[in-house]
């Protein structure tokens, strides 16, 4: 069944986000069952590529680095292998991998860090968002633009959406997204609750662009416009989370030192997000924002040295500012 051009797109956008936590700006959930987005009269055509979409969803849930973009596979394998090799009974010190204590939630948790003090598992998990989800988005966008057949174009658009959201239904609740581990959707909801105009309501903007791409699937010029919006919002979510964690925790690292497992955990998440940005496409322009080599500089940072750095020009100091400038926002906005 083909989508009718005259279909009315009714956007039920009652998100009702409450006030944000002043520390990390993550939105608080008033009603966990509330739908993130409701397209009352919008229905996807039954996809003919359901087997392929299931394969993408399975890879998302499994964080399978073999499904990642080829140039990242070796990095991600090394991240995962290094994390698994760390001795959980050895307390980490500068130059020696081991565990650091995280007592942030009134229950001690061991954060396993490498010799540089980076929780390398986080670099793996957040790196997968770029190497699999952003890369998959880019690949699917390219397929949409190359397709002359409307059915094939719609199938490629299906894949673009599933790479980001994990499904085609738009029916997940905020609570479901918040429990989605390291998926893009979880961080989309966090970023949507920020106050800066560039980020506020970004989930509404993303979903609307997706729906309009479907409704205008026969008009390639219009579809290209909406694909550019989808790509922009996806990149912003990843970039803002990287800056959020690094800008927000660098000073805390220097106040408490590199032995605080909670701070190390948060910074390591940021490093993983920034690793992901090598896969952020400038579409509809050519190229990417960051080279692989530049992205790897972040995951190679020594957090023990960063904890005592007073120059203001360290990897962390420069990195959060640099990334924010790339994507057009101020570090404090994230």
C-alpha positions, 0 to 999 in steps of 0.5 A, spaced: 500 500 500 502 506 498 502 512 502 497 517 500 499 524 498 493 528 501 494 524 508 494 529 513 500 529 518 497 530 525 503 531 530 501 530 537 507 533 540 505 534 548 511 532 551 510 535 557 518 535 559 519 538 567 524 542 569 531 540 568 536 537 573 541 543 574 547 539 574 546 535 568 540 538 564 537 531 563 530 531 563 526 528 568 520 524 567 513 526 569 509 520 566 514 514 564 508 511 560 507 518 556 509 517 549 515 521 546 511 522 540 504 521 537 503 521 530 495 520 530 494 519 523 500 517 520 502 510 519 508 507 515 507 503 510 508 495 512 515 495 510 517 490 505 524 489 508 522 487 515 528 482 515 533 487 513 530 491 519 530 486 524 538 485 522 539 492 524 535 492 530 539 485 533 545 488 531 543 495 535 541 491 541 548 486 541 553 492 540 556 487 535 562 491 532 563 486 526 557 490 524 560 497 525 563 501 519 570 497 517 575 502 519 572 502 526 572 495 527 579 494 529 578 500 534 572 497 537 575 490 538 581 493 541 577 497 546 572 491 548 578 486 548 582 491 553 576 492 557 575 485 558 582 484 560 583 489 566 583 485 572 577 487 577 581 486 583 587 491 582 586 498 584 588 503 578 594 508 579 597 512 573 600 507 568 596 501 571 590 498 569 585 496 574 578 499 578 576 505 581 571 506 586 564 510 584 560 511 590 555 516 586 549 512 587 550 510 595 553 503 592 560 502 590 561 500 583 568 498 580 569 502 574 575 498 570 580 503 567 586 502 562 593 505 564 591 512 562 585 512 566 579 511 561 573 507 562 575 503 555 568 500 555 565 507 555 569 508 549 566 502 546 559 503 547 559 510 545 563 509 539 558 504 537 553 509 536 557 513 531 560 507 527 554 503 527 548 508 528 551 514 524 554 510 519 548 506 518 544 513 517 549 516 512 549 509 508 542 509 508 541 516 506 546 515 500 541 509 498 535 514 498 538 519 494 540 514 489 534 510 488 529 512 482 524 507 484 519 510 490 519 503 493 526 502 494 527 509 496 522 508 502 525 502 504 532 505 504 528 511 509 526 505 513 533 503 514 535 510 516 530 511 521 531 504 524 539 505 525 537 511 529 531 509 533 531 501 533 524 501 530 519 504 525 513 505 530 514 512 534 511 509 539 516 508 545 515 511 551 520 516 554 521 510 560 523 505 554 528 510 551 531 511 558 532 504 559 535 503 552 542 502 554 547 506 549 542 507 544 541 513 540 534 514 542 536 515 550 540 521 548 536 524 544 531 524 549 536 527 554 538 533 549 531 534 547 530 537 554 536 542 554 534 549 554 538 552 548 534 553 542 538 549 538 537 543 542 530 544 545 525 539 542 530 536 538 526 530 538 520 533 535 524 536 530 527 529 528 520 525 528 517 531 524 523 531 518 522 523 518 515 523 517 515 529 512 520 525 508 515 519 508 510 523 505 514 527 500 517 520 498 516 521 490 519 528 490 527 527 491 528 535 492 524 535 498 526 528 501 533 531 500 531 537 505 528 532 510 534 528 510 539 533 511 535 535 517 535 528 520 542 528 519 543 535 522 539 533 528 542 526 529 549 529 529 547 534 534 545 529 539 552 525 539 556 532 539 552 535 544 553 529 549 560 529 548 561 536 549 556 535 555 560 530 559 567 533 557 565 540 559 561 538 565 566 534 568 573 536 566 573 541 572 571 536 577 576 531 575 581 537 577 578 538 583 577 531 586 583 527 582 583 522 577 581 517 582 574 518 583 570 513 579 564 517 577 568 523 574 572 518 570 566 514 568 562 521 565 568 523 562 569 516 558 562 517 556 564 523 553 570 521 549 566 515 546 561 520 543 567 524 540 570 518 537 563 517 534 564 524 530 568 521 525 562 518 522 558 525 522 557 527 515 556 534 513 550 532 508 548 535 504 555 538 503 561 533 502 565 530 507 566 529 515 567 533 521 573 530 524 578 525 521 579 518 524 586 520 527 583 526 530 577 522 534 582 517 536 586 523 540 581 523 545 580 516 546 588 516 547 588 522 552 591 520 559 586 522 564 591 522 570 595 527 567 589 531 565 587 531 572 593 535 574 593 540 568 593 547 569 594 550 562 587 550 560 590 548 553 589 540 554 586 535 550 579 536 554 579 543 555 580 544 547 576 538 545 569 541 548 570 548 545 573 545 538 567 540 538 562 545 540 564 550 535 564 545 529 556 544 530 555 551 532 553 551 539 557 553 546 559 548 550 555 551 556 549 550 552 550 542 552 
